[in-house]
């Protein structure tokens, strides 16, 4: 049985104002410092919500399979 290739992942960061940006794995550390989230948690859990001071969701980041076209 052939070994399965590891799927490449993109990370999508989004905000309630409609801004959305696709990041590569190499960008996670830079963005995690800028937006104060745990890059390892995104890699392990698949997504993280960004909360305001009242606990409301104002954005987030999630991973998705990279389109290999």
N, C-alpha and C positions, 0 to 999 in steps of 0.2 A: 504494500500500500504506500503510495507516494506521500511525502511529508506535505502538510498543508502550509501554504505561505501565510505569513502574518499579514493581516490586512493593514493597509496604511490608513491613518486617520487624519482628518482635519478637525479643527476646533472652531466652532462658531460662537462669537461673542455678540450679544444683542442687548439692546436697550429699549425701554418703553417708547422713546421718541422715534423709533423706527430704524435707528442706526444698527447696522449689522455688518460684521466683518469676519472673513474666514482667515484663520491662522494656521500655521504649521506647528508641529510639536516644538520646534526650535524657538518659537515666539512665546510659548507659555510662561516661561520664567519672567520675561520682561513684563508681560501683561499682568501676571499675578502680583508683581510688586506695585504696578501702577494702579490696579483696581482692587487690591487687597483680597485676593482669594488664594486658596491652596491648590497649586497646579497638580500636585500628586492626587488630591481628592478628585479632581476632574478626570485624571487618567484612570483612576480606580473605579469611581462611581459612575462616570459618564456625564455628569452635569453638576453645576453649582448655581444657585440663585444669588443675585446681588440684592441685598435688603437695605432700605433706608432706615433712618433712626426710629421710625415707628413700626418697623417690621414688615413694611410693604415691599413687594418685589418690584425692583426698578430695572432689572435686567438679569443677565446670566451668561453662562457659557456651557456649551455641550459639545460632545464629540460625535462625529459622524464618519462613516466610511468614505474614504477619498474616492472620487470618481477617476477611474484608471483609463479613460478613453483617450 
